[in-house]
Amino acid sequence: MAAEQLELGTDPKALPFLKWVGGKRKLVPTIRALMPTKYNRYMEPFVGGGALFFDVAPDAERHGAAYLGDINEELLTAYYGVQHHTDTVLELLYEHQQRHIQLGKTYFKEMRAHPWSVEGPDFVAARTIYLNKTCFTPGAMVLTDAEEYVPIEEVRGGQRLWSGNVVEQTLKQWYSGKIVRIHGSGVPFTLSVTADHPVMAIPGRPVGARSDKRTAEQMLSEMKLTPAGELRVNDYLLTPRQSAHVEPVPWRAMWDSITVATQAKDIKFKIGNEEAFARLIGYYAAQGHIIRQYGTASGIGLCFNSSKTEHIQDAVDTLRSVFPGVHVQVDDFSQRGEGQKVQVAVTSVKVGRFMELLVPGQSWATKPSRRRSKRLSVALMVAAPRLQLEILKGWLRGDGHCRVRGNRAELVGTCSVLPLARQLYRMAQRCDLRPSWRLYWPGGNEMAVVSFCNLSEVQKLGFATDVPIARVSPHRKVVGDYVATRIRDVVALEYEGFVHNLEVSNDKLLCVDGVVSHNCFNGLYRVNKKGVFNTPMGRYDAPRIWDPVGVRACASVLKRAAAEYHVGNYQSIYNKAEKGDFVYFDPPYDGVSATANFTGYDKEGFGEEQQTKLAELFQELTDDGVYCMLSNSDTPLIRKLYADHPIRVVSRPGSVSSNPKKRAPVNELLIRGWAW
C-alpha cells in the first residue's frame, strides 16, 4: 500500500476500556520498544483488550483503517458500540452505575441474565463494560420448543425445550476448573461448557486423509457423546435439522384481537393462500416498515428494487387478496430520479397493527433503543415448514442474491438485525436446509450473512443460476436427524464461578448455543454463552463504571483509526496484510501446565496443530514483507516453531487468579519477523 509511514511517539493514547485475560497493558512499553519505527497499516487479529492498539493509536487518514479481529462476537460488538455510539454508551453506563449503587448484586444478576445478542451495539458495549468492571461473569442460550433462545439461568422447571423434552430440575453450583469454548464453521453461536460435559459429536476425517469421504451412514455409526475437552478442530458438532413442534398460525385470532376506530372496521381479512401471505411477511422482514402518523401505526410499506417487477406484482396481488377492498399504492421513485426503488404501500391502521403482531420491532428508528429490534413472532417460528420456506423466499427476494465466486456461486441473504438473522438461520434449519453464517462490516455497519451453497437448496428457495453451485458443503453434512458442522476453533480456559445445568426428560438431549448435547446432570453447562468474562461478581466497593474521559479517549482512538472488525479465524489476515503493514499476534498461549491460570488457554484449546499453522502464517507474511510480531508462552514448542526468528524473553506478573497472592511471575516470549 502506497502511504506515508507511521512515526512512533507522535500519537494520543488511551487505556483499554475492558480488563482482559492475558492483557498486555504492563508489557506495552516493552513491545513498543521492539516494534518497527515505521510501518503502514496496524493489524491485530487477536485483539482482546487492545492494550497495544490503544497505546499506538494509529491514524487511518495517513495509513489506512486499522484491522481488529477476534473470534468473540460480543467483544467486537462492544468495540463497534464505543466507536460509533459513544454518547449513548456513556448514557447507559451512567444508568448502570446508579443502579449498581442502589441494587448491587441484584442489578448485576439482572444485567448478566440479559442476553446481549438481542440488543444493539450501544447496549452491548455498555453491558460488556459494566459486567467487566464488576466481575468475571456467567448466559448460554437454550433452544425452547417455541423456537426461542433463552438464557439458561432463566429456564424453569416444567418448561418444554427443543426436541420436546421437559425441564425436570435446574442446577446452579460453584465450579472451579476447565471450560471449553467451541465454534463451529458457519454457525452463529459459540458453545461454552465445562471440559467434562458430553457433546454429541463425530470424529474428524481420518488421520492423513486430505478430505472426508465417509458416507452419512459411516459418520452416523461414529456419532457419540464426547467430553468437550476431548474435541478438536475438524471434529463435527451436531446441530438440529427439522423440529417436530409445529403449530398452525392463528391468523384469524390475531386479526380479531386488534381493536381500532369504527371507521377502520370495514377492512376485511381473507387468508385464502397461506403460502403467498407468508411470502409477503418475508418481503416485510427484508425491506418493510410500518407507516406511522402521530406515533401510531397507520399502514405498511414494502420497498423493492425497480427491476424486480415480478416480486412487486406478487406483493400487490397478495395484499389485494388478503385484504379485499384495501387500496394498494405503488410509488416508483426511479421515475422521479430518486434511485432504483419502488414502494408498495397500504394505508390502514388495522393492517399496520396486524403486521406489528406478526413481525414486531423496527430495523431503523430515530430512538436508539428501538433500532435493530425487528423480530419474527413466536407464531411464525413454530409455523409449518411449508410456510417458513415461503417466508425465507420473500426475505431472500428482498435482501438476497446469487453471488459468484470463481466457478462457483452461493445464495446470500443479508440482515442488519442480528437477532432476526438468527431467527431466519434457525427457520432455514427447520425447513431442512443447511444455512451458513458469517458477519461483516460494510461501511462500518454490522451485517449478518445467511447463505446457501447447495444446488438443490438454492432451487428449493426459488433461485436459479447458470453458474454451478457446490452440491455438498465440506463443513456441513446431513447425518440422520442432524447436520454435522465442522469445528473451526476450540479454546480452553480456567474458570472459577457459578455454572448451570438442566435435568430434562426422555432422551436427555438439549440444544444449547445451537449445538446438541446430553444434559448429564453431573457435567455442567457454564452460563456464559461466549466465555468472555469468566468469573463471578468481583468484590469492588465502588467500581468506576461511568468513565466518560476513558471511554471517549478509546472512542477517539477507534475513530481516528477508522477501525474495521472481523469476527472469526486469525487466518483471514493473510488476504488483508500487505508489504509494510504491522501485524501483532497475541494468540491463545501454548499450555505451560494442566492448570495454567495466566493465559487461560492450553494445548486442548489452541493446540500444537494450530500453533504450527500460526507459525507458518507468521513466516509467509514475513516473507511477503509484512512486519510481524508475536507474543506467546516460553515453552519448547514455541521456541522450536520460531527458532529462525529473533526472540526476546520478558517477565511479568500473572493476572488471572482471583487471589493476588497466586499471581506468580510468568515468562513470555516476544518474537519478531525481522532482525533486532
C-alpha positions in Angstrom: 0.0 0.0 0.0 1.5 3.3 -1.1 1.2 5.5 2.0 3.2 7.7 4.3 4.6 5.5 7.0 3.8 5.9 10.7 6.3 7.5 13.1 6.2 6.3 16.6 5.8 8.5 19.6 3.5 11.1 17.9 0.0 9.8 18.7 -2.5 10.2 21.6 -3.0 7.3 23.9 -5.9 5.7 25.8 -6.2 2.9 28.3 -8.4 -0.1 27.3 -12.0 0.2 28.3 -12.0 -3.5 29.3 -9.9 -5.6 31.6 -8.9 -8.8 29.6 -7.4 -12.1 30.5 -3.8 -12.1 29.2 -4.0 -8.3 28.6 -0.7 -6.7 27.6 -1.0 -3.3 29.4 2.0 -3.9 31.6 4.1 -5.1 28.6 3.2 -2.3 26.2 6.4 -0.2 26.8 8.5 -3.3 26.1 6.5 -4.2 23.0 6.6 -0.6 21.7 10.3 -0.5 22.1 10.6 -3.7 19.9 8.2 -2.5 17.2 9.4 -1.2 13.8 10.0 2.6 13.8 8.0 2.9 10.6 5.1 0.9 9.1 1.9 1.2 7.3 -1.4 -0.3 8.4 -1.9 -1.6 12.0 -3.4 -5.1 12.2 -4.2 -7.2 15.3 -6.2 -10.5 14.7 -6.4 -11.5 18.4 -7.3 -8.0 19.7 -8.7 -8.9 23.2 -8.5 -5.8 25.4 -6.5 -4.0 22.8 -3.8 -2.5 25.1 -1.2 -2.2 22.4 -3.7 -0.8 19.9 -4.9 1.9 22.2 -1.3 2.9 23.0 -0.2 3.0 19.4 -3.4 4.9 18.3 -2.8 4.5 14.5 -4.1 7.2 12.1 -6.3 6.0 9.3 -6.2 9.3 7.4 -2.5 8.7 6.7 -2.1 5.0 6.9 -5.5 3.2 6.2 -8.0 1.7 8.5 -6.8 -0.5 11.4 -7.8 -4.1 11.3 -9.0 -5.6 14.6 -10.1 -9.3 14.7 -11.2 -11.8 17.3 -13.4 -14.9 17.5 -15.5 -13.2 20.2 -18.5 -11.5 18.6 -19.6 -9.8 21.8 -16.2 -8.2 22.3 -16.1 -6.7 18.7 -19.7 -5.6 19.0 -18.6 -3.7 22.1 -15.7 -2.1 20.3 -18.1 -1.1 17.5 -20.5 0.4 20.0 -17.9 2.5 21.7 -16.6 3.7 18.3 -19.9 4.6 16.7 -22.4 5.2 19.6 -20.2 6.9 22.2 -22.7 9.2 23.7 -25.4 6.6 24.0 -22.9 4.1 25.6 -22.0 6.7 28.2 -25.7 7.4 29.0 -26.3 3.7 29.5 -23.1 3.4 31.7 -24.2 6.2 33.9 -27.5 4.4 34.4 -25.7 1.2 35.2 -23.6 2.9 37.8 -26.6 4.4 39.5 -28.5 1.2 39.5 -25.4 -0.7 40.7 -25.0 1.7 43.7 -28.7 1.2 44.6 -29.2 -2.5 44.0 -25.7 -4.0 43.9 -25.6 -7.7 43.1 -29.3 -7.8 42.3 -28.9 -5.5 39.4 -25.7 -7.2 38.4 -27.5 -10.5 38.1 -30.3 -8.9 36.1 -27.8 -7.5 33.6 -25.8 -10.7 33.5 -29.0 -12.6 32.6 -30.0 -10.2 29.9 -28.9 -11.8 26.5 -26.6 -9.3 24.7 -27.4 -10.8 21.3 -30.9 -9.3 21.1 -29.7 -5.7 21.6 -27.9 -3.1 19.5 -24.1 -2.3 19.7 -24.6 0.6 22.1 -26.4 -1.6 24.7 -23.9 -4.4 24.2 -20.9 -2.1 24.7 -22.4 -0.6 27.9 -23.4 -4.0 29.3 -20.0 -5.5 28.5 -18.1 -2.7 30.2 -20.4 -2.8 33.2 -20.1 -6.6 33.7 -16.3 -6.3 33.0 -15.9 -3.6 35.7 -17.8 -5.5 38.4 -16.9 -9.2 37.8 -15.7 -12.1 35.8 -19.2 -13.4 34.8 -21.9 -16.1 33.8 -25.6 -16.8 29.8 -25.7 -20.0 27.5 -28.7 -19.8 25.2 -31.1 -22.8 25.4 -33.4 -23.5 22.5 -37.0 -23.9 23.6 -39.9 -25.8 22.0 -41.3 -22.4 20.9 -38.0 -21.8 18.9 -36.8 -19.1 21.3 -33.3 -18.9 22.7 -33.5 -18.3 26.4 -30.5 -17.8 28.8 -30.0 -21.0 30.8 -30.3 -19.2 34.1 -33.9 -18.1 33.2 -35.1 -21.6 32.3 -37.5 -23.0 34.9 -38.9 -26.5 35.8 -41.7 -27.7 33.6 -40.6 -25.6 30.6 -40.6 -27.5 27.3 -37.4 -27.4 25.3 -36.3 -28.3 21.7 -37.0 -32.0 20.9 -40.0 -31.9 23.3 -38.0 -32.7 26.4 -39.4 -31.1 29.6 -37.1 -29.5 32.3 -37.5 -31.6 35.4 -34.9 -29.8 37.6 -32.4 -26.9 37.4 -29.0 -26.8 39.0 -26.7 -23.9 39.9 -23.5 -24.5 41.8 -19.9 -23.3 42.2 -17.3 -24.7 39.8 -13.6 -24.3 39.6 -11.8 -25.9 36.7 -11.5 -26.1 33.0 -14.2 -24.9 30.5 -14.1 -25.1 26.7 -15.4 -22.7 24.0 -16.2 -24.4 20.7 -17.1 -22.6 17.5 -18.4 -24.5 14.5 -17.8 -23.3 10.9 -20.7 -21.2 9.6 -22.8 -21.2 12.8 -23.9 -18.1 14.8 -23.1 -19.4 18.3 -20.1 -20.3 20.3 -20.7 -23.3 22.7 -19.2 -22.8 26.1 -19.2 -25.8 28.5 -17.2 -27.5 31.2 -14.5 -29.7 29.8 -16.1 -32.9 31.0 -19.6 -32.1 29.6 -20.7 -34.6 26.9 -21.4 -33.1 23.5 -22.9 -35.0 20.6 -20.1 -35.2 18.1 -18.4 -37.2 15.3 -14.6 -37.6 15.0 -13.0 -35.6 12.2 -11.6 -37.0 9.0 -9.2 -40.0 9.3 -5.6 -39.1 10.1 -3.7 -38.5 6.8 -6.8 -38.0 4.7 -6.9 -34.8 2.7 -10.7 -34.8 2.5 -13.6 -36.5 4.3 -15.1 -39.2 2.0 -17.1 -41.0 4.6 -20.8 -41.6 3.8 -23.6 -40.3 6.0 -24.1 -43.9 7.3 -20.5 -44.2 8.2 -20.5 -40.9 10.0 -23.7 -41.8 11.8 -22.1 -45.0 13.1 -19.3 -43.0 14.6 -21.6 -40.4 16.3 -21.2 -40.4 20.1 -21.2 -38.3 23.2 -17.7 -36.9 23.7 -16.4 -34.8 26.6 -16.0 -31.2 25.3 -12.3 -31.2 26.5 -11.5 -34.0 24.0 -12.9 -32.3 20.9 -10.5 -31.0 18.3 -10.6 -28.7 15.3 -12.1 -30.6 12.3 -14.3 -32.8 14.5 -18.0 -32.4 13.9 -20.7 -30.9 16.2 -24.3 -31.9 15.6 -26.9 -29.1 15.0 -30.7 -29.6 14.7 -32.5 -30.2 11.5 -36.2 -30.1 11.4 -38.3 -29.7 14.5 -41.3 -31.8 15.5 -43.1 -28.9 17.1 -45.4 -27.3 14.6 -48.5 -25.2 15.3 -51.0 -23.6 12.9 -50.6 -19.8 12.7 -53.7 -18.2 14.4 -54.2 -15.7 11.7 -57.9 -15.0 12.4 -57.5 -14.8 16.2 -54.6 -12.4 15.8 -56.6 -10.2 13.3 -59.8 -10.2 15.5 -57.7 -9.3 18.6 -57.0 -5.8 17.1 -59.4 -3.1 18.1 -59.5 0.1 16.0 -61.8 3.1 15.5 -65.2 2.4 13.9 -64.3 3.9 10.6 -61.4 1.4 10.2 -63.5 -1.7 10.8 -64.6 -2.1 7.2 -61.1 -3.6 6.3 -61.6 -7.3 5.7 -59.2 -10.2 6.2 -59.2 -13.3 4.0 -56.4 -15.8 4.3 -57.0 -17.9 1.3 -53.4 -18.6 0.2 -51.3 -19.0 3.3 -48.1 -19.5 1.3 -48.5 -16.2 -0.6 -49.1 -14.3 2.7 -46.1 -16.0 4.3 -44.0 -14.8 1.4 -45.4 -11.3 1.9 -44.2 -11.5 5.5 -40.8 -12.3 4.1 -40.8 -9.2 1.9 -41.7 -7.2 5.0 -38.9 -8.8 7.1 -36.4 -7.8 4.4 -37.4 -4.3 3.3 -40.7 -3.5 5.1 -41.6 -0.8 7.6 -44.6 0.5 9.5 -46.0 3.7 8.2 -46.7 5.9 11.2 -48.8 9.0 11.8 -48.5 10.8 15.2 -46.6 7.8 16.5 -49.3 5.3 15.7 -49.2 2.5 13.1 -51.3 3.6 10.1 -50.2 1.1 7.4 -47.2 -0.8 6.0 -44.7 -0.1 3.3 -42.6 -2.6 1.3 -39.6 -1.5 -0.7 -38.3 -3.2 -3.8 -35.6 -2.7 -6.5 -37.4 -1.3 -9.5 -36.1 -4.2 -11.6 -37.9 -6.8 -9.5 -41.3 -6.3 -11.3 -42.4 -9.9 -10.7 -41.9 -9.6 -6.9 -43.6 -6.2 -6.9 -46.6 -7.7 -8.6 -46.6 -10.7 -6.3 -46.8 -8.3 -3.3 -49.6 -6.2 -4.8 -51.7 -9.2 -5.7 -51.2 -10.8 -2.3 -52.2 -7.6 -0.4 -55.4 -7.3 -2.5 -56.2 -10.9 -2.0 -55.7 -11.0 1.8 -57.2 -7.6 2.5 -60.1 -7.3 -0.1 -61.0 -3.8 -0.9 -57.9 -2.2 0.5 -56.2 0.5 -1.6 -52.6 -0.6 -2.6 -50.5 2.3 -3.7 -47.3 1.7 -5.8 -44.8 4.6 -5.9 -42.0 4.2 -8.5 -39.2 6.5 -7.2 -36.9 5.6 -10.1 -39.2 7.6 -12.5 -38.6 10.7 -10.3 -34.8 10.2 -10.5 -34.7 9.2 -6.8 -32.9 5.9 -7.1 -34.0 2.5 -8.2 -36.7 2.0 -5.6 -40.4 1.1 -5.7 -42.6 1.2 -2.6 -45.8 -0.8 -2.3 -47.9 0.7 0.5 -51.2 0.1 2.2 -52.7 2.8 4.4 -54.7 1.0 7.1 -54.4 1.2 10.9 -55.6 -2.4 11.4 -53.2 -3.8 8.7 -50.3 -1.9 10.3 -51.1 -3.3 13.7 -51.6 -6.8 12.3 -48.1 -6.7 10.8 -46.7 -5.4 14.1 -48.1 -8.5 15.8 -46.5 -10.8 13.2 -43.2 -9.0 12.9 -42.7 -6.7 15.9 -39.9 -4.1 16.1 -38.1 -2.0 13.6 -34.8 -2.2 11.6 -34.2 1.6 12.0 -35.7 4.2 14.2 -34.8 7.7 15.4 -34.7 6.4 19.0 -31.6 4.2 19.5 -33.5 1.9 21.9 -35.9 1.0 19.0 -33.3 0.4 16.3 -32.5 -3.1 15.1 -35.4 -4.5 17.1 -37.3 -6.3 14.3 -38.2 -9.9 15.1 -40.4 -12.8 13.8 -43.2 -13.6 16.3 -43.3 -17.0 18.0 -46.3 -17.9 16.0 -44.2 -17.7 12.8 -41.2 -19.5 14.4 -43.3 -22.6 15.1 -45.3 -22.5 11.9 -45.3 -25.3 9.4 -42.1 -25.6 7.3 -44.0 -25.0 4.1 -44.9 -21.5 5.4 -41.5 -20.9 6.8 -40.0 -21.7 3.4 -42.1 -19.0 1.8 -41.0 -16.5 4.5 -37.4 -17.3 3.6 -38.2 -16.9 -0.1 -39.7 -13.5 0.4 -36.8 -12.4 2.6 -34.2 -13.6 0.1 -36.0 -11.9 -2.7 -35.8 -8.6 -0.8 -32.3 -9.0 0.8 -30.7 -11.7 -1.2 -28.9 -12.6 -4.4 -26.7 -15.2 -6.0 -23.1 -14.3 -5.7 -20.5 -15.8 -8.0 -17.0 -16.8 -6.7 -14.8 -18.2 -9.3 -16.6 -21.0 -11.0 -19.0 -21.4 -8.0 -21.9 -19.5 -6.6 -23.8 -19.2 -3.4 -27.2 -17.8 -2.5 -26.6 -15.0 0.0 -29.1 -13.2 2.3 -28.0 -10.2 4.4 -29.6 -8.8 7.5 -28.6 -5.8 9.7 -30.7 -7.0 12.7 -28.7 -9.9 14.2 -31.5 -11.5 16.3 -33.7 -11.5 13.2 -30.9 -13.1 11.2 -30.5 -15.8 13.8 -34.2 -16.5 13.6 -34.0 -16.8 9.8 -31.0 -19.1 10.2 -33.0 -21.4 12.6 -36.0 -21.2 10.3 -33.8 -22.5 7.5 -32.8 -25.4 9.7 -36.5 -26.2 10.4 -37.0 -26.3 6.6 -34.3 -29.0 6.3 -31.8 -26.6 4.8 -28.1 -26.2 5.6 -27.5 -22.5 6.1 -24.1 -20.9 6.7 -23.5 -17.8 8.9 -20.9 -15.1 8.9 -20.6 -11.4 9.9 -19.0 -8.5 8.1 -19.0 -4.7 8.5 -19.7 -2.9 5.2 -19.1 0.9 5.7 -18.7 0.3 9.4 -22.2 -1.2 9.9 -22.6 -4.7 11.4 -24.2 -7.2 9.0 -25.1 -10.9 9.2 -24.9 -13.1 6.1 -27.0 -16.3 5.9 -26.0 -18.2 2.8 -26.7 -21.5 1.0 -24.3 -23.3 -1.3 -26.2 -26.5 -2.2 -27.8 -26.5 -5.6 -31.0 -28.3 -4.6 -31.5 -26.0 -1.6 -31.0 -22.9 -3.8 -33.6 -24.2 -6.2 -35.9 -25.1 -3.3 -35.7 -21.4 -2.3 -36.8 -20.3 -5.8 -33.5 -19.1 -7.2 -31.7 -20.3 -10.3 -28.2 -19.7 -11.5 -26.2 -20.5 -14.6 -23.1 -21.0 -12.5 -22.5 -24.4 -10.8 -23.2 -24.4 -7.1 -21.4 -26.9 -4.8 -23.7 -29.8 -4.1 -22.0 -30.8 -0.9 -20.6 -28.4 1.7 -17.4 -29.7 3.2 -18.3 -28.1 6.5 -21.9 -29.3 6.9 -23.1 -32.8 6.2 -26.6 -34.2 6.8 -26.2 -37.1 9.2 -29.5 -38.7 10.3 -31.7 -36.2 12.1 -28.8 -33.7 12.4 -26.4 -31.6 10.4 -22.8 -32.3 11.2 -20.9 -29.0 11.4 -17.1 -29.0 11.4 -15.4 -27.4 14.4 -13.4 -24.3 13.5 -12.0 -23.2 16.8 -11.5 -24.8 20.3 -10.3 -22.7 23.2 -9.9 -23.9 26.8 -10.0 -21.6 29.8 -9.5 -21.9 33.5 -12.7 -20.8 35.2 -13.9 -20.2 38.8 -17.6 -19.2 39.3 -21.2 -20.4 39.1 -22.4 -22.9 36.4 -25.9 -24.0 35.5 -27.3 -27.2 34.1 -30.8 -28.7 33.4 -32.2 -32.2 34.1 -34.6 -33.0 31.3 -36.9 -35.9 30.4 -36.9 -38.6 27.8 -33.7 -38.8 25.7 -31.9 -36.2 27.9 -30.8 -34.2 24.8 -30.6 -30.3 24.9 -29.8 -27.8 22.2 -27.7 -25.1 23.8 -25.9 -22.4 21.8 -27.1 -24.2 18.6 -25.4 -27.5 19.5 -26.9 -30.8 20.5 -25.6 -32.4 23.7 -26.6 -34.5 26.7 -27.9 -32.9 29.9 -25.5 -35.1 32.0 -26.5 -33.7 35.4 -23.0 -34.2 36.9 -21.3 -32.5 34.0 -22.3 -28.8 34.0 -23.1 -26.1 31.5 -21.5 -22.9 32.3 -23.8 -19.9 31.9 -21.7 -17.6 29.7 -22.6 -18.1 26.1 -19.4 -16.6 24.7 -17.0 -17.3 27.6 -16.0 -13.6 27.7 -16.0 -12.7 31.4 -15.3 -15.9 33.2 -15.6 -15.4 37.0 -18.5 -14.3 39.2 -19.1 -10.8 40.5 -16.0 -9.2 41.9 -15.7 -7.6 45.4 -15.4 -4.0 44.3 -16.7 -1.5 46.8 -17.2 1.3 44.3 -16.3 0.2 40.7 -15.8 3.0 38.3 -18.4 2.1 35.7 -19.2 5.5 34.3 -15.8 6.8 33.0 -16.6 9.4 30.3 -13.0 10.5 29.9 -11.7 7.0 29.5 -14.5 5.8 27.1 -14.2 9.0 25.0 -10.5 8.5 24.8 -11.0 5.0 23.5 -13.7 6.1 21.1 -11.3 8.8 19.8 -8.6 6.3 19.1 -11.1 3.9 17.4 -12.5 6.7 15.2 -9.0 8.0 14.4 -8.0 4.5 13.3 -11.3 4.0 11.4 -11.2 0.5 12.9 -12.6 -2.3 10.8 -13.6 -5.6 12.6 -13.5 -9.2 11.7 -15.2 -11.9 13.7 -13.6 -15.2 13.0 -10.3 -17.1 12.5 -7.0 -15.2 12.5 -6.0 -16.8 9.2 -8.1 -14.2 7.3 -5.3 -11.8 8.0 -3.3 -13.5 5.1 -5.5 -11.9 2.5 -5.6 -8.5 4.3 -1.9 -7.8 5.2 0.4 -6.1 2.6 4.0 -5.3 2.5 5.0 -2.7 5.1 2.0 -3.4 7.3 2.5 -4.2 11.0 0.7 -7.3 12.4 0.7 -8.1 16.1 -0.3 -11.7 17.1 -1.4 -12.3 20.7 -2.9 -15.8 20.3 -4.1 -18.3 22.9 -0.9 -19.3 24.6 0.8 -22.7 24.4 0.0 -24.5 27.6 2.5 -24.3 30.5 0.8 -26.7 32.8 -2.6 -28.6 33.1 -3.9 -25.7 35.3 -2.1 -22.7 33.7 -4.0 -19.7 35.2 -2.0 -17.0 33.5 -3.3 -17.3 29.9 -6.5 -19.2 30.5 -5.6 -21.3 27.4 -3.9 -24.7 27.0 -3.0 -27.3 24.4 -6.5 -28.7 24.3 -7.8 -25.3 23.1 -5.3 -23.9 20.7 -3.1 -26.9 20.4 0.1 -27.8 18.6 -1.6 -28.0 15.2 -3.0 -24.5 15.5 0.3 -23.1 16.9 2.1 -24.7 13.9 -0.3 -23.2 11.4 0.1 -19.8 13.1 3.9 -20.1 12.8 3.6 -21.0 9.1 1.4 -17.9 8.6 3.8 -15.8 10.5 6.6 -16.9 8.2 4.5 -16.4 5.0 3.6 -12.9 6.0 7.2 -12.1 6.9 8.4 -13.4 3.6 5.9 -11.0 1.9 7.5 -8.0 3.7 4.9 -7.7 6.5 6.3 -6.7 9.9 5.1 -9.5 12.2 5.4 -9.6 16.0 4.0 -12.3 18.3 3.6 -13.0 22.0 3.4 -16.5 23.4 4.5 -18.5 26.4 8.0 -19.7 26.9 7.7 -23.4 26.0 9.8 -25.8 24.0 7.2 -25.9 21.2 7.1 -22.1 20.7 10.9 -21.9 20.8 11.1 -24.7 18.2 8.4 -23.1 15.9 10.1 -19.7 15.9 13.8 -20.8 16.1 14.7 -18.9 13.0 13.3 -15.6 14.3 14.7 -13.2 16.9 13.2 -14.0 20.4 13.2 -11.8 23.5 12.2 -13.3 26.9 10.1 -11.0 29.1 8.7 -11.5 32.6 5.6 -10.1 34.1 3.2 -11.0 37.0 0.3 -13.3 36.3 -3.1 -11.6 36.3 -5.9 -14.2 36.1 -6.2 -15.7 39.6 -8.8 -14.1 41.8 -6.3 -14.3 44.6 -3.4 -11.8 44.0 -1.1 -14.0 46.1 -1.3 -16.7 43.4 -0.3 -14.3 40.6 3.2 -15.6 40.2 5.6 -14.1 37.6 5.3 -15.6 34.2 7.9 -15.7 31.4 6.7 -14.8 27.9 8.4 -14.7 24.5 8.3 -11.7 22.2 9.1 -12.8 18.6 9.8 -10.6 15.6 9.8 -11.5 11.9 12.7 -9.1 11.3 16.2 -8.7 12.9 16.7 -6.8 16.1 
